[in-house]
Amino acid sequence: MRDLFPVLRVLGVLMVFFALSMNVPLAVSWLWQDGMWQAWPASMLVTAVVGVLVWFFMRHHKQELQPRHGVILVTLVWVCLPLSAALPMMLVYNQMGQELPFTYAYFEAVSGLTTAGASVLSHLDTLPVSLNIWRTFLQWIGGMGILILAVAIMPLLGVGASQLFRAEAAGPVKDTKLTPRITGTAKGLWGVYAVFSISCFLAFWLGGMTPLDALMHMFTTVSLGGLSSHDASFAYFQSPLLEAIAFVFMVAASCNFALYFVAMRKGNWRGFWHDPEMRATVGVLLLGGLLVALLLWVKGIYGPLDALRYGMFNTVSVATTTGFATTDYLTWPVFAPVFMLILSGMATSAGSTGGGIKMMRMLILFSQARRELTRLVHPRAVQPVVLGGRVVDNRMIFAVLAFMLVYGGTIVLLSMVLMLTDLDPVTAFSAAIASVHCLGPGLGSIGPTSSYATLTDFQIWVCTLGMLLGRLEILSFIALLTPAFWRR
């Protein structure tokens, strides 16, 4: 139990920093006079007081964090911070004379921080502007990772930043070190994220969005989150130019941010274009979008230009786990939405803001499968798995195989639990996939024109668990449940 003390100390400081982030919706509430400003100082105070108290009682536990501490802290952050994020939502609804159940508020907060983009709220166009800012801002700070931000700005804590980075970073890039110090790596990644954010905001603004819409949709585009301040999602704008801008930034954000950092730092983009994961990610997104566009044209759903516009945008949006929609793609031939849902599991890179399995794991799996096929014909052949000119260590291959086994089991288990509650199979299966992939919209009753409010409270909690598992990449959470994890 004492192992938790240094972890709780860091968690307390993170809660104080998270409380400070509520100044963003507070400032917007004051400037736009939406009448909801009282909710933000109250929420900020509660979060900060809890954080200070946790830190105060654990302040003497300053020992270096071990790898197991990093796993515990990451899990606690993604489970506990949504509690603070949900509080102002409930207070705002209370000021509006309505009630937002805790189940809905926590789901919305988890969806925001994990960049899932699923929502249980309706009448988004009439919500107070500060609440919409908060929902979308949560996705922005969750996109690159709260703990990677902590690693960048809090070396003064005297904790093992490398353990936090490894626990938070996505799968095969956990041990990537772009600079001599992990804090430098984290700062570099957030620097790239900031450049992307500013560029996206200016592009949306110059493309015709209001400054507020540009800010909110920037938050949810570069984070590949997909929440919108409009019920119609991106279809609200009816602008091919804005869709093209979003398309470019979704594709860019689906690639490994470490590649951008190295290319900018060295002034040489040659390595960026030669990276096999980046080429595979962009290739799958573009070819997948073209395939859906061709299907829509051949089936006579749209003319050639409209098929290209709607097919490319919606396919890339779903495949990158963003979740924006410009039309109800469930009315398309059934192949299209199912194909798009499948792509959401693989069409983002490790080190990006997207969810899913990640392209790196898929490349390793394909290479391993090819090696096994070769061994069937040539049993004595020595053929290592090679990616980007480097031999992939067998330990990484085994880790990917273990992840895929647990990933598949998680999808099946969540789907069966949802079907046990009498949810139809299509909705249940797509809800499990969309939650674990941190995608948002699924099929059936949770499609792009619907919301998760159609589900029961229990079903919503199952999907909430799925989003947390997906953000934690499953294995980190399951490791906590094993007795070996808690043995010294």
N, C-alpha and C positions, 0 to 999 in steps of 0.2 A: 504493500500500500504506500510505503514511503517513496517508492519510485514515481508516484504521481506528483509529489510535491514540487520538484523543479519544473515539471510540465505545467502545473497549475499557475506557477509564478509567471511564466511566459504568457499563458492564456489570459491572465489578468491584465497584463500590459496590452495585449492585442485588443481586448475589449475596450480599453480606454481609447486606443487609436480608432477603433471602429465607431465609438461614440462620436469622435470628432468628425467622422465622415457625414454625420447627419447635419452638419452645417451647410452642406450643399442644398438639400431640399428646404432647409430653414431660410436660406438666402433667397431662393426662388419664391418661397411663400411670401416673404416680405416684399420682394420686388413686384410680384404679379398680384399681390393682394388677394390671395385665394381664400382668406379667412381661416386657414388651418394652421397658422404658425405656432399655436400653443402646443400642438402635439409633438413638435420636434424638440424643443428644450426639455420637455418632460421625459421623453424617451432617451435623450442624450444624457440627462442627469441620472436616470435609473441605470443605464448601461455603464456609465463611467463610475458610479458609486460601487456597483457590483464588482467591476474590474479592479478598482483601487482596493477594495476589501480583500479580494482574492490575492492580489499582489502583496498586500500588507502582511497577511498571515503566513505567506510563503516566501517572504523577501529574503530570508536567510539561506534558502536552498538554492545555491548558485552553482552547483556542480555542472560539469560539462554534460550536455545532452548526448546520450547514446542513440544508436539507430532505433532501438525499440521505443525510446522517448519520442523520436520524430514521428513514428507511426501513431502513437497515442495522441500526440498534440494535433496532428493533421485531422484525425477522426474527431477529436473534441471540438476543434474549430468549426468543422463543417456541420456538426450536429448542434452546437451551442449558439454560434453567431446568428443563425436564422431566428432564434428566440428573440434576440434583440432587434433584428430587422423586422420581425412581425409586429412588435409592440406599437410603433407609430402607425402602422396600417390599421390596427384595431382602434387606436385613438382617433384617427382621422374619420373613420366610419362612424364612430360614436359621436363626433362633432357634427357629422352630417345627419344625425338622427337615425342612423341605421346600425345594424349589428353585423360585424364580420366575425364568424365563428373562428375559434383558435385553429381548428383543423384547416380552414381555408387560408388564414393568415400565414401559418407556418408553411403550408404547401407553396404559397406564392413566394415567400421569402427563400425557401430552399430552391425553388425553380429559378429565382433571380440569381442567387449566389453561385449555383452550379451551372449557370448559363443554359438551363434546359429550355426555357421559353414557354413552358406550359402555364396555363392560367385558369383560374376559377372565377375571375372577375368579369363583369359585363358592363356595358355602357361606359367603355373606356374614354370615349370622347368627352364625356361630361364629368369625369373624375377631377378632383382638384389637381392643378398642375404640379404641385409639390409631391403628390403621391405618385403620379406618373414618372416624375423625375427620379424619385426614390427607387421605383421598380426597375427602371432602366439602368440607373447608376449602380445598383447592386450587381447587375450583369457585367458592367465594365470592371468593377473592382474584383469580381470573381473570375473574370476571363483569364487574366494572366496568373491569377492565384494570389490570394491574400497572404499566404505564407511566403511566397517568393518576394512580395513587397516587404514583408517583415524582415526577411533576410537582407534586403537591400538597405533598409533605413534604420535597423535596430541592432547594429553590432555592439552598441554600448551595453546591451543586456548581458554580455559575457557568456553567451550560450553557444553551443556548437551549431553554427549556421549551416554547415555542410549537411548535418543530419536533417534539418528542416527542408533543405533544398532537395535532398534525395527522396525524402518521404513525399514531397509535394509534386515533384517533376513527374512527367508522364513516362511510364514504362521504360523503353530502351534508352532514354536520354538521362536516366537518373544519375549516372556518373559522369555526365558531360561537364567538362571544366573549360570554359572559354577564356578565362583569365586566371592569373595565379591565385586569386582569392575568390571564394564562392560569392562573397558580397559584391565583388566587381561584376561577376557573371549576372547576378540578379539585377543589379543596377543597369547593366547593358540591355538585358531583355526588356525591362520596363522602359528604358529609353527608346527602344525601337517601337514598343507599344504606344508610347506617347506621340512619336512622330506619325505613326499610322492614324492615331486618334485625331490629331490636329488636321492632318490632310483630309481625312474622311469628313470631318465637320465642315471644313471650308468647301469641299466639293459638293456636299449636300446643300449647303447654304447658297452657293453660287448657282446650283442646279435648280433652285426654285423653292426649296423648303424654307419655312420660317426659321429664325434662329433657334427657337425652342425645339421644333421638330427635328432640325438638323442635329442638335445636341443629343436628344434622346435616341434618335435612330443611329447616330454615330456610336453611342454607348453599346447598342445591341447589334451593330454590324461588325465592328472590329473584334468584339468578344464572341461572335458567332452565337449570340443568345436568341435574338429573334423576337423579343417582346416589343410591342408597339403601343403607342398612345392612342391608337384608333382601332375600333372593332373590326374594320375592314383590312387591318394589317397594311401591307405595302400597297394593296389595291386602292387605298384611299387617295393616293397621289395621281394615279392614272398618268404616269409620266415615263415614257421609254428612256429618257435621259437619266432620271433618278434610278431607274432599275438597272441601267448600264453601270452607273457609278457603284451601286450596291453590289452588283455582280463582280466588278473588279476587286473591291475590297474583301468580299467573301472569299474569293479564290486566293487572294494574297494572304489573308489571315488563316487560311487552312494549311499553309506551309509552315515549316519549322522556323520560329523567330530567331533561333540561334544562327541560321544561315544568313539572315539579314544583318544581324549584329556583326558577324565575321566579315561579310562583304563590305559593310560600311566602314568598319574599323581598318581594314586593309586596303580599301579602295579598289578592290578586285572582285568582280562578280563571276569570274570563271568557275570557281568552286560551287557557287550557287546553282548555276545552270547544269553542272555535271552531277549534282547530287541525285542518286537514283530514287530516293523517296520523294523528292520534290517533283521530279519528272513524272513519276507514277501517279502522284496525287493530282497534279494538273491534268495529266493525260486522261485519267479516269473521270474527272469532273467534266472536261470538255467533250470527251467521247460519249459519256453518259447523257449529257445534255443534248448533244446532236442526235443520239439514238431516239430519245423521247420526242424531240422536235420532228424527226422524220416520221415517227409513228403517228403523231398528231396530224401531220400533213397527209400521209397516205390514207389514214382513216377518214379524212375529210372534216376533221374537227375545226381546223383553222386553215387559212391560206398559208403560203410558204413563209412570209415575213412574220405573221402573228404566231405561227407554230414555232419559229425560231425564237421569238421574243418570250413567249410563255413557257415553252419547253426548256430553254436554257436557264432562265431565271429560277423557275420553281424547282427544277432538278438540282441545280447547284445549291439553292437555299436549303433543301432537305438533305442533300448529300453531305454538306458541310456542317450539319446539325444546327443551322441557323433557325430555320422554321418560318421565315417570312413567306407570305403567299400573296399572289396577285390574282388568283382565281381559285375556284373550288376544284382542285385536280382530282377529287374523288369521282367526278363526273366523266373523267377521261377513261379510255379502255383500261381494264383492271391491271394489265401488265405495268402501266406507267407508275401508279402510286406504289405498287409493291416493289418494283425495281428501285424506285427512289428511296424507299424505306431500307432496302438492303444496302444501297450505297452509303447510307448514313453510318454504317458500321465500319467503313474502311477508307472513306475518301478524305480524311484529314491526316496530317502528319503528326508524329510525336513532336512535342515542343511547340505545337500550335494552340490556339484557344478552343479548338473543336473537341468533341467527344468521340465515343465509339472505340473500336478496337485499335485504331491507328494503322496507317499504311505500312509503317516499318514492320509491325508484327505480321502483316499479310505477306510482305516480301520475304520475310524469314520463313514463313510457313511454306510458301511456294518453292523456295530454294531447297528447303528440307525435303519436300515431297519429290522434287526432281532428283535429289541425291538418292533417295530411297528407290526410285524407279530405276536409276542407273545401277544400283547395287543388285537389283533383281537380275539384270543382264550380265553385269560384271561384278561378281561378289567380292573380288579382291581389289577392286579399284579404290584408290584414295581420292576422294573428291570433297574437299571442305566446302562449307557454305560460305560464299563470298558475296559481299555487298559493297559497292563503291570501291572496289579494289582492296578491301580488307576482309580478312577471315573472321567470321562470326564465331565467337567462343561458344562451345557446347553448352556452357551454363546458361547463356542467354537463350539458346534454342530450347533447352528444357524449361526455362522460365516462361517462354512464350507458349509452349505446349500446355503447361500447367494453367496459365491464364486462360487459354482458349477452352480448356475443360471446365474450369470454374465459371467462365463467362456463359458457355452454353447451358450449364446446369442452372445458373441463376435465371436466365431467360425462361427456361422451361418451368422452373419452380414458381416464379412470379406469375407466369401465364396460367398455370394450373390453379394457383390460389385465387386469382381473379375469376377464373371460370367456375371455381367452387362457390363463388358468390352469385352465380347465375348470370354473369356478364357473358355476352355472346363471344364466340371464339375469335372472330376477327378483331373486335375491339380489345379483347383481353391480350391477345398475342401482340398486337401493335402497341398497346399501352406499355407492356413490359419492355419491348424493344425501344420505344421512344423514350422511356424513363431512363433505362440503363445507358442509352446513347446520349442522354441529355439533349434530346432533339426537340421535344414539345409536341407538335401535332402528330397524330397517328392516323389510323384508319377507323372506319365505322363511326361510332358516335363521338369520337374525339378528333375528327378531321379538322382541316384548316378553317372551316367556317363555324366550328363548334368550340366548346371549352370543356375542361375537366369537371365543371360543375354538374354535368349530367351523371357523374359517378356518385356512389354512396360514400359516406365518411370513411368506412373501412377500406374501400377501393382506393380512395385518395391517399390514405396512409400507406397502402402497398406501393403506390406509384411514388410517393415521397421517399420511401425506403429505396426504391429502384434508382431514383435520381442521386441519392447519397452514395449508393454502391457504385454507380457509374462514375461519379466525380472522384471517389476514392480508388477507382480502378479495382474494385472488388476484393483483390487479395489483401490489401492493407486492412480492410475491415474484418475479413474472415480470420486473418492472423490473430486478431485480438481475442477470438473465441477459442483459440487452441490452448490447452494447458501448457504446452512447451513455451509459448510466448511469455508466460508469467513466471516461469522458473528462471532463477538467476543462473 
